[in-house]
Amino acid sequence: MSRLRPTAAAQQRPVAATANAAPPPQPIPQAVLQTRPTNTNIPDSIASLVPEVELYRRLQEAERRIDLLTARKINDFQENLAKLPYQKQLLRVFVYNTASNQPWQVKDLPGNHGEPEWTLRIEGRLVNEEKSTDEKRRKFSSLLSGISVDILPNLTSIDPNTQPGQTVRDNIVEWSDSTDPNANRVEFDGMDIKRAGFENMKARVTIQPKDLPTRFQTSTALASLLGVSEITQHDAVYSIWLYVQENNLQASENKKLVICDSVLARLFGVPRFDFKQIISLLTPHLSPIKPIVIEYEIRVDRETTLGDVVVDIEVSMEDLTTQELIRNESRNLVNELDINIKETQNKLHLGLQGLHNAYKKYEFYDAFSQDPVRFLQNFNESNAKLLKILAGDDHYNEEDVRRADYYTDDMLAENIDVLLKTGRV
């Protein structure tokens, strides 16, 4: 029967020190010594010896509750952080037109100068310190949801062949921002409308600013309750909820059911409602904010009307600077707290490791004190068995160690660390 070959560790017999002896082993790095155990629970056998273990378990339970609360708060914080903060800025809009080849412009000039025409221009930019050459500057179109220009027909100046009552398709010009996030947007600072004509005309310019978040105009009844003429849908729902809480209008048998007082009964027209119906109840009282309408006269008797019509509009913009500041501060706070938590956890795990080591020593000396003779016999037998495993002595062969029944629970419990380190398993 073939013998089990000695391992490399078993072949390294103690020899006298020589000049070519290997250097002493290097100390184990501190990071390895401080490896944290995966199990932070304390067994009942230790709990019976250490009364403070009960406090530790209460602390673990409190930690679990705090972790759940922290996880919810982190989700709320990340959700709020994803919402861009907004700030109000002033958008200055210029509406003007230029005229060219008008009879009064070319009457003293020789040659053919083409038909008379005019160009209506609508342009705008934010009133701030940004330079017009700044590539990051917000364009006029990025601040609007849409523009509509309705040129009131003047048949004599547009098309002499147009009959009364006939619709001129080119009289209405519209642009709207695409709602498709994947659309290829082309931003601009101004929109030009060029037509042939030699007479003054009327035009109606309608501008819809982009409102973020979307705000609605409140009805008279809702405005009298909330005290605002414009509000977001979220704020309207939250305001009604605060009113219900303040006036104790929830039904005692069902907290989702709201018993209307005289104010809510007049507002919604129902004696009671389920709060999940609040959106449908508020919808009749929230209407889109009216766009800005500019009545303008296209003048062809002047070369340009720049500066005659200037309108300032308050628009909402993403406050990227504030958002970045909030993210940086939150990141620094999380990192600082994370370092403190890791240091505390490291101390805790080292304490648990020391407690388990102390308990192993306690078990050793306790068993030794109860029956020293029997304990030493078992200890010697165990070590002798271990030496045979390492040295590959008789009674241990490769066929035996390949069988599962060789690795009994008692054998693994005593020798698993040695077996793993020497590559036996």
C-alpha positions in Angstrom: 0.0 0.0 0.0 1.4 3.3 -1.0 2.3 5.8 1.7 1.1 9.3 1.8 4.0 11.5 0.7 5.2 14.1 3.2 4.2 17.6 2.4 6.6 20.5 2.0 5.8 21.6 5.5 6.5 18.2 7.0 9.8 18.0 5.1 11.1 21.1 6.8 12.8 19.5 9.8 14.6 21.6 12.4 18.3 21.9 11.5 21.2 23.7 13.0 21.5 27.3 12.0 24.0 27.9 9.1 25.3 30.9 7.3 22.9 30.1 4.4 19.8 29.8 6.7 16.6 31.4 5.5 15.8 34.8 7.0 13.2 34.8 9.8 9.6 35.1 8.7 8.3 38.6 8.2 5.6 39.9 10.6 2.0 39.6 9.5 0.7 43.0 8.2 -1.6 44.8 10.5 -4.3 44.8 7.9 -4.3 41.0 8.0 -4.4 40.9 11.8 -7.4 43.2 11.8 -9.4 41.0 9.5 -13.0 41.3 10.7 -14.9 38.1 11.5 -18.0 37.5 9.3 -20.1 36.5 12.3 -20.9 39.3 14.7 -23.3 37.3 16.9 -22.3 36.1 20.3 -23.3 32.5 21.2 -25.4 31.8 24.2 -22.5 30.0 25.8 -20.6 33.3 26.1 -23.8 35.2 27.0 -24.2 33.1 30.1 -20.7 34.2 31.3 -20.8 37.8 30.2 -23.9 39.8 31.4 -23.1 42.7 29.1 -23.9 40.6 26.1 -27.6 41.4 26.6 -26.8 45.1 26.2 -24.9 44.2 23.0 -27.9 42.4 21.6 -30.2 45.3 22.4 -27.7 47.5 20.6 -27.9 45.2 17.6 -31.7 45.4 17.5 -31.5 49.2 17.7 -29.0 49.1 14.9 -31.3 47.1 12.7 -34.1 49.6 13.2 -31.8 52.5 12.5 -30.6 50.8 9.3 -34.1 50.5 8.1 -34.8 54.2 8.9 -31.6 55.3 7.3 -32.3 53.3 4.1 -35.7 55.0 3.8 -34.1 58.4 4.4 -31.4 57.8 1.9 -33.9 56.9 -0.7 -35.9 60.1 0.0 -32.7 62.1 -0.1 -31.6 60.6 -3.4 -35.1 61.2 -4.9 -35.0 64.9 -3.8 -31.4 65.3 -5.0 -32.5 64.0 -8.4 -34.9 66.9 -8.6 -33.1 69.9 -9.9 -33.4 73.0 -7.8 -34.9 75.9 -9.8 -34.4 79.6 -9.7 -36.2 82.5 -11.3 -34.4 84.6 -14.0 -35.5 87.4 -16.3 -35.9 86.7 -20.0 -35.9 89.8 -22.2 -37.8 89.4 -25.4 -37.4 91.8 -28.4 -40.1 91.9 -31.1 -39.2 94.1 -34.1 -39.1 94.1 -37.9 -37.0 95.4 -40.7 -38.1 96.7 -44.1 -36.2 96.5 -47.4 -36.9 97.5 -51.0 -39.8 99.6 -49.9 -40.9 102.3 -52.4 -39.7 105.1 -50.1 -36.3 103.3 -49.9 -35.6 102.8 -53.6 -37.5 105.7 -55.3 -34.2 107.7 -55.8 -32.1 104.6 -56.7 -31.7 103.5 -60.3 -32.3 99.9 -61.5 -34.6 97.1 -60.4 -34.3 96.3 -56.6 -36.8 93.5 -56.3 -40.1 93.4 -54.6 -40.7 95.2 -51.3 -40.5 92.9 -48.2 -40.3 92.9 -44.5 -38.8 90.6 -41.9 -40.4 90.1 -38.4 -37.9 88.9 -35.8 -38.6 87.6 -32.3 -35.4 87.1 -30.2 -34.6 86.9 -26.5 -31.9 86.3 -24.0 -31.5 86.1 -20.2 -30.6 89.3 -18.4 -27.5 88.2 -16.6 -23.7 88.5 -16.8 -23.2 85.7 -19.3 -21.5 86.8 -22.5 -23.2 86.2 -25.9 -20.1 84.2 -27.0 -20.4 81.7 -24.1 -21.1 78.3 -25.5 -22.8 77.2 -22.3 -25.2 80.1 -22.4 -28.9 79.1 -22.5 -30.5 79.7 -25.9 -33.8 81.5 -26.3 -35.7 78.4 -27.5 -34.5 76.3 -24.5 -36.6 78.5 -22.2 -39.8 78.2 -24.2 -42.5 75.6 -24.8 -43.7 77.2 -28.0 -44.1 80.4 -30.1 -47.0 81.2 -32.3 -47.2 84.2 -34.7 -50.5 85.0 -36.3 -50.2 87.6 -39.1 -53.6 89.2 -39.6 -54.3 89.0 -43.3 -53.7 92.1 -45.5 -54.5 90.7 -49.0 -53.2 93.8 -50.9 -49.7 93.3 -49.5 -49.5 89.5 -49.4 -51.0 88.2 -52.6 -53.1 90.3 -55.0 -54.7 87.1 -56.3 -56.1 86.2 -52.9 -59.9 86.5 -52.7 -61.8 87.9 -49.7 -62.6 85.1 -47.2 -59.8 82.9 -48.5 -57.4 81.6 -45.8 -53.7 82.3 -46.3 -51.8 79.4 -45.0 -48.6 81.3 -44.4 -50.4 83.8 -42.0 -49.8 81.4 -39.0 -46.3 80.4 -38.0 -45.8 78.0 -35.1 -42.9 76.4 -33.3 -43.1 74.1 -30.3 -40.5 72.3 -28.2 -40.4 68.6 -28.8 -41.5 66.4 -25.9 -39.4 63.4 -27.2 -36.2 63.2 -25.1 -34.4 61.5 -28.0 -35.3 64.1 -30.5 -32.5 66.1 -32.1 -33.1 69.6 -30.9 -31.8 72.7 -32.7 -31.7 75.6 -30.3 -31.9 79.2 -31.5 -31.8 82.7 -30.1 -34.3 84.2 -32.5 -37.0 83.4 -35.1 -37.3 85.3 -38.4 -40.5 85.5 -40.6 -39.9 87.0 -44.0 -42.8 88.1 -46.3 -43.3 90.3 -49.3 -45.4 93.4 -48.6 -45.4 97.2 -48.8 -48.1 98.0 -46.2 -48.2 98.0 -42.4 -49.7 94.9 -40.9 -51.0 93.6 -37.6 -49.5 90.5 -35.9 -50.2 88.6 -32.7 -47.2 87.0 -31.1 -48.0 84.3 -28.5 -45.1 83.1 -26.3 -45.4 80.1 -23.9 -42.5 80.1 -21.4 -41.3 76.7 -20.2 -42.3 76.4 -16.5 -40.3 73.9 -14.5 -41.9 72.3 -12.5 -45.2 72.8 -14.3 -47.4 75.3 -12.6 -51.1 75.8 -13.0 -53.4 78.7 -12.5 -55.8 78.2 -9.6 -59.5 78.8 -9.8 -61.0 81.6 -7.7 -62.3 79.1 -5.1 -59.0 77.3 -4.8 -57.1 80.5 -4.7 -59.2 81.8 -1.8 -58.3 78.6 0.2 -54.6 78.4 -0.7 -53.9 82.1 -1.0 -51.9 81.7 -4.3 -52.9 82.2 -8.0 -50.3 79.7 -9.4 -49.2 76.4 -7.9 -47.9 73.0 -8.9 -50.1 70.0 -8.8 -47.9 68.4 -6.1 -48.0 71.5 -3.9 -51.8 71.7 -4.3 -52.3 68.1 -3.1 -49.9 68.7 -0.2 -51.7 71.9 0.8 -55.1 70.1 0.9 -53.5 67.3 2.9 -52.2 69.9 5.4 -55.6 71.5 5.6 -57.2 68.1 6.3 -54.7 67.3 9.0 -55.0 70.8 10.6 -58.8 70.5 10.9 -59.0 66.8 11.8 -61.1 65.9 8.9 -60.1 62.3 8.6 -62.7 59.7 9.4 -61.9 57.7 12.5 -62.8 54.3 11.0 -60.8 55.0 7.8 -58.0 57.4 7.7 -58.1 57.6 3.9 -61.6 58.9 4.0 -61.9 62.7 4.4 -65.1 64.3 5.9 -65.5 67.6 4.2 -66.1 70.7 6.2 -68.1 73.7 4.7 -65.0 75.0 2.8 -64.0 71.7 1.2 -67.7 70.9 0.5 -68.1 74.1 -1.5 -64.8 73.6 -3.2 -65.3 70.0 -4.4 -69.0 69.6 -4.2 -69.0 66.4 -2.2 -69.7 65.7 1.5 -66.7 63.2 1.7 -64.1 61.7 -0.5 -61.3 59.1 -0.5 -58.0 61.0 -0.6 -56.8 59.0 -3.6 -59.5 60.9 -5.6 -57.8 64.2 -4.8 -56.2 64.6 -8.2 -59.5 64.2 -10.0 -61.2 66.7 -7.6 -58.4 69.3 -8.1 -58.3 69.0 -11.9 -61.2 71.4 -12.5 -59.6 74.0 -10.3 -56.2 73.8 -12.1 -55.8 75.2 -15.6 -52.7 75.9 -17.7 -51.1 79.2 -17.2 -52.1 81.6 -19.9 -49.4 82.4 -22.5 -48.0 85.9 -23.1 -49.7 87.6 -26.0 -48.0 90.6 -27.7 -50.0 92.7 -30.2 -47.6 94.1 -32.7 -47.8 96.2 -35.8 -45.4 95.4 -38.6 -44.1 98.8 -39.9 -42.8 99.1 -43.4 -42.4 102.8 -43.3 -39.3 102.4 -41.1 -36.1 100.6 -41.7 -36.2 98.9 -38.3 -38.3 99.0 -35.2 -35.7 97.5 -32.9 -36.3 98.7 -29.3 -40.0 99.6 -29.7 -41.4 96.4 -28.2 -39.4 94.8 -25.3 -41.1 92.4 -22.9 -39.5 90.9 -19.7 -40.7 87.5 -18.8 -39.8 85.6 -15.5 -38.8 82.0 -16.3 -37.7 79.0 -14.3 -34.2 77.6 -14.8 -32.4 74.7 -13.4 -30.0 75.9 -10.7 -27.1 73.6 -11.7 -24.6 75.5 -9.4 -26.7 74.9 -6.3 -27.3 71.3 -7.3 -23.6 70.6 -7.7 -22.9 72.3 -4.3 -25.5 70.2 -2.6 -24.1 67.0 -4.1 -20.6 67.9 -3.1 -21.6 68.7 0.5 -23.7 65.5 0.8 -20.8 63.5 -0.7 -18.3 65.0 1.8 -20.8 64.4 4.7 -21.3 60.8 3.7 -17.6 60.1 3.3 -16.9 61.6 6.8 -19.6 59.6 8.4 -18.6 56.5 6.6 -15.0 56.8 7.9 -16.3 57.2 11.5 -18.6 54.2 11.1 -15.9 52.0 9.7 -13.6 52.9 12.5 -16.3 52.1 15.1 -17.1 48.8 13.3 -13.4 47.9 13.2 -13.2 48.4 17.0 -16.4 46.4 17.5 -15.2 43.5 15.4 -11.8 43.4 17.1 -13.5 43.4 20.5 -15.7 40.5 19.3 -12.6 38.6 18.0 -10.9 39.1 21.4 -14.0 37.9 23.2 -14.1 34.7 21.1 -10.4 34.1 21.7 -10.9 34.6 25.4 -13.8 32.2 25.4 -11.6 29.6 23.7 -9.0 30.0 26.4 -11.7 29.7 29.0 -13.0 26.4 27.5 -9.4 25.1 27.4 -8.6 25.8 31.0 -12.1 24.8 32.2 -11.9 21.4 30.6 -8.3 21.0 31.9 -9.4 21.9 35.4 -12.2 19.3 35.5 -10.2 16.2 34.5 -6.5 17.1 33.8 -5.4 13.5 33.1 -8.1 12.7 30.6 -7.7 16.2 29.0 -4.0 15.7 28.4 -4.6 12.2 27.0 -7.1 13.6 24.5 -4.8 16.5 23.7 -1.9 14.2 23.0 -4.0 11.8 20.9 -5.3 14.8 18.8 -1.8 16.2 18.2 -0.4 12.8 17.4 -3.1 12.3 14.8 -2.4 15.7 13.4 1.3 14.9 13.1 0.6 11.7 11.2 -1.6 13.7 8.8 1.2 16.2 8.2 4.1 13.7 8.0 2.2 11.0 6.0 3.0 8.2 8.5 1.5 4.7 8.4 -2.2 4.1 8.6 -2.9 7.2 6.3 -2.8 6.7 2.6 -4.0 8.6 -0.4 -6.9 6.2 -1.0 -8.2 6.9 2.6 -8.0 10.7 2.4 -9.9 10.7 -0.9 -12.9 9.2 0.8 -15.6 11.4 2.4 -15.9 9.3 5.5 -12.3 10.0 6.3 -13.2 13.6 7.1 -15.4 13.3 10.2 -16.9 16.2 12.0 -14.5 15.8 15.0 -11.5 15.5 12.7 -12.4 18.7 10.7 -13.3 20.7 13.8 -9.9 20.0 15.2 -7.7 20.1 12.1 -9.5 22.1 9.4 -7.1 25.1 9.7 -4.0 22.8 9.3 -5.6 20.9 6.4 -6.4 24.0 4.5 -3.0 25.6 5.0 -1.1 22.5 3.9 -3.4 21.9 0.9 -4.7 18.6 2.2 -8.3 19.6 1.4 
